[in-house]
């Protein structure tokens, strides 16, 4: 041990055989920073353990990500962390995590210290690294070891940008199906854009944004055949008085982590419940399409995992979920073709028993502490879970399932635009054979549009199936 700091709850050790490991940068979080910063830490919490067939416990390391508010402090002056994953209701589940290094924007900002309340798995704290900066002995030794000490580095909301700065922060190795965030630090340019090369992001492959001090880019990789592939995210800052500037950050797709596969399974089963819950056939059809895509991604990732209790259980559950979805999709298409269609008892039983297998798998994963019920997740956890379906957050997912008129118009779909032209010229009978005999996908669009028009006040019913524009709807179309 070279030196230690009781105030920072940290010690500096000199180890042999680690010459090829680059020194870290230690940073101090400014309390006047932006609304929130992301963090990540790695350790072996109790909730990552798994019970083996011989009833012994098998430990598993976990990368834990989350956010913290720079201005939040505990009575002891600790950083108040809000983790995205907590292991559910496992009592003392954070045991074993103490001492984990907490990183934010590639800087070491603290040491995970304690769980404030044992009945609240999200109430974890980290001792900030600031006291290290105040120790002259540590500062001297750290600089001799090549460690960078930055006493002021976090983005500030006040005072404007401090000169010119363009940085990219984030992991260089991203497990398949793992939702991560790459952060762009931009000072001095009004616009920043990013694109991916060599790897394909599950969300936006390219996007141009108004620059802010810190831009979050959600990243998730779906293609199981690309595990091991390497690529880059390219960032270009443009506009203003400064010259355009481009930087890049390398990314490699690693094999999946069982916890991400389990979270993906929990998410797609939740979507399957929406498919089975009833409601508009068009909404259920969209949910079924999302569920099918999600099941395919989770299944491909699960087959890459080493055999374990959790991985094997997920594969069993996926089989039941897939069978249930096939039955439900068949019923939805028949409902769209014939509004008077009612599912037979045989269909309902087939769906019920297939879903039961998926449900029991989810229940066993929850009881083991590996899976976390959706209603026990934080908002950040729910948003992260939506990435596997291709959405930035839960609100975007809900808008996709039940779109408003603005969302439908933004697509400029030819069928929707022709329907609106018919409405402008007079009332429309939605029971006309041109609608009722159309293919299921077209009938689904009719459901979506009529529901959105009536809900948003653009149209109203004048007879049982006669639809007419309101003054609000006509005025909006005139503007469009």
Secondary structure as the mmCIF struct_conf table of DSSP 4:
data_model
#
loop_
_struct_conf.conf_type_id
_struct_conf.id
_struct_conf.beg_label_comp_id
_struct_conf.beg_label_asym_id
_struct_conf.beg_label_seq_id
_struct_conf.end_label_comp_id
_struct_conf.end_label_asym_id
_struct_conf.end_label_seq_id
STRN STRN1 UNK A 3 UNK A 5
TURN_TY1_P TURN_TY1_P1 UNK A 6 UNK A 9
STRN STRN2 UNK A 10 UNK A 12
BEND BEND1 UNK A 16 UNK A 17
TURN_TY1_P TURN_TY1_P2 UNK A 19 UNK A 20
BEND BEND2 UNK A 21 UNK A 21
HELX_LH_PP_P HELX_LH_PP_P1 UNK A 22 UNK A 24
STRN STRN3 UNK A 25 UNK A 27
TURN_TY1_P TURN_TY1_P3 UNK A 31 UNK A 32
STRN STRN4 UNK A 33 UNK A 33
BEND BEND3 UNK A 35 UNK A 35
STRN STRN5 UNK A 37 UNK A 43
HELX_RH_3T_P HELX_RH_3T_P1 UNK A 46 UNK A 48
STRN STRN6 UNK A 50 UNK A 51
TURN_TY1_P TURN_TY1_P4 UNK A 53 UNK A 54
BEND BEND4 UNK A 55 UNK A 55
STRN STRN7 UNK A 57 UNK A 58
STRN STRN8 UNK A 62 UNK A 68
TURN_TY1_P TURN_TY1_P5 UNK A 70 UNK A 71
TURN_TY1_P TURN_TY1_P6 UNK A 75 UNK A 76
STRN STRN9 UNK A 79 UNK A 83
BEND BEND5 UNK A 84 UNK A 84
TURN_TY1_P TURN_TY1_P7 UNK A 88 UNK A 89
TURN_TY1_P TURN_TY1_P8 UNK A 91 UNK A 96
TURN_TY1_P TURN_TY1_P9 UNK A 98 UNK A 99
HELX_LH_PP_P HELX_LH_PP_P2 UNK A 100 UNK A 100
STRN STRN10 UNK A 101 UNK A 104
TURN_TY1_P TURN_TY1_P10 UNK A 105 UNK A 106
STRN STRN11 UNK A 107 UNK A 115
BEND BEND6 UNK A 116 UNK A 116
TURN_TY1_P TURN_TY1_P11 UNK A 118 UNK A 119
TURN_TY1_P TURN_TY1_P12 UNK A 121 UNK A 122
STRN STRN12 UNK A 124 UNK A 128
TURN_TY1_P TURN_TY1_P13 UNK A 129 UNK A 129
HELX_RH_AL_P HELX_RH_AL_P1 UNK A 130 UNK A 133
TURN_TY1_P TURN_TY1_P14 UNK A 134 UNK A 134
HELX_RH_AL_P HELX_RH_AL_P2 UNK A 136 UNK A 144
TURN_TY1_P TURN_TY1_P15 UNK A 145 UNK A 146
STRN STRN13 UNK A 148 UNK A 150
BEND BEND7 UNK A 151 UNK A 152
BEND BEND8 UNK A 154 UNK A 154
STRN STRN14 UNK A 156 UNK A 156
BEND BEND9 UNK A 157 UNK A 159
BEND BEND10 UNK A 163 UNK A 163
STRN STRN15 UNK A 165 UNK A 169
BEND BEND11 UNK A 170 UNK A 170
BEND BEND12 UNK A 172 UNK A 172
STRN STRN16 UNK A 173 UNK A 175
TURN_TY1_P TURN_TY1_P16 UNK A 176 UNK A 177
STRN STRN17 UNK A 180 UNK A 187
BEND BEND13 UNK A 188 UNK A 188
BEND BEND14 UNK A 190 UNK A 190
STRN STRN18 UNK A 191 UNK A 197
BEND BEND15 UNK A 198 UNK A 199
BEND BEND16 UNK A 202 UNK A 203
BEND BEND17 UNK A 205 UNK A 205
STRN STRN19 UNK A 206 UNK A 210
BEND BEND18 UNK A 213 UNK A 213
STRN STRN20 UNK A 214 UNK A 219
HELX_RH_3T_P HELX_RH_3T_P2 UNK A 224 UNK A 226
TURN_TY1_P TURN_TY1_P17 UNK A 227 UNK A 228
STRN STRN21 UNK A 230 UNK A 238
BEND BEND19 UNK A 240 UNK A 242
HELX_LH_PP_P HELX_LH_PP_P3 UNK A 243 UNK A 244
STRN STRN22 UNK A 245 UNK A 254
HELX_LH_PP_P HELX_LH_PP_P4 UNK A 255 UNK A 257
HELX_RH_AL_P HELX_RH_AL_P3 UNK A 258 UNK A 276
TURN_TY1_P TURN_TY1_P18 UNK A 277 UNK A 277
BEND BEND20 UNK A 279 UNK A 279
HELX_RH_AL_P HELX_RH_AL_P4 UNK A 281 UNK A 302
TURN_TY1_P TURN_TY1_P19 UNK A 303 UNK A 304
BEND BEND21 UNK A 305 UNK A 305
HELX_LH_PP_P HELX_LH_PP_P5 UNK A 306 UNK A 307
HELX_RH_AL_P HELX_RH_AL_P5 UNK A 309 UNK A 337
TURN_TY1_P TURN_TY1_P20 UNK A 339 UNK A 340
HELX_RH_AL_P HELX_RH_AL_P6 UNK A 345 UNK A 367
TURN_TY1_P TURN_TY1_P21 UNK A 368 UNK A 369
BEND BEND22 UNK A 370 UNK A 371
HELX_RH_3T_P HELX_RH_3T_P3 UNK A 374 UNK A 376
BEND BEND23 UNK A 377 UNK A 377
HELX_RH_AL_P HELX_RH_AL_P7 UNK A 379 UNK A 385
HELX_RH_3T_P HELX_RH_3T_P4 UNK A 386 UNK A 389
TURN_TY1_P TURN_TY1_P22 UNK A 390 UNK A 390
BEND BEND24 UNK A 392 UNK A 393
HELX_RH_AL_P HELX_RH_AL_P8 UNK A 394 UNK A 401
TURN_TY1_P TURN_TY1_P23 UNK A 402 UNK A 402
HELX_RH_AL_P HELX_RH_AL_P9 UNK A 405 UNK A 410
TURN_TY1_P TURN_TY1_P24 UNK A 411 UNK A 412
HELX_RH_AL_P HELX_RH_AL_P10 UNK A 414 UNK A 425
BEND BEND25 UNK A 426 UNK A 426
STRN STRN23 UNK A 428 UNK A 429
TURN_TY1_P TURN_TY1_P25 UNK A 430 UNK A 431
BEND BEND26 UNK A 432 UNK A 432
HELX_RH_AL_P HELX_RH_AL_P11 UNK A 433 UNK A 436
TURN_TY1_P TURN_TY1_P26 UNK A 437 UNK A 437
BEND BEND27 UNK A 438 UNK A 438
HELX_RH_AL_P HELX_RH_AL_P12 UNK A 440 UNK A 455
TURN_TY1_P TURN_TY1_P27 UNK A 456 UNK A 457
BEND BEND28 UNK A 458 UNK A 458
STRN STRN24 UNK A 459 UNK A 461
BEND BEND29 UNK A 462 UNK A 465
STRN STRN25 UNK A 466 UNK A 469
HELX_RH_AL_P HELX_RH_AL_P13 UNK A 471 UNK A 479
#
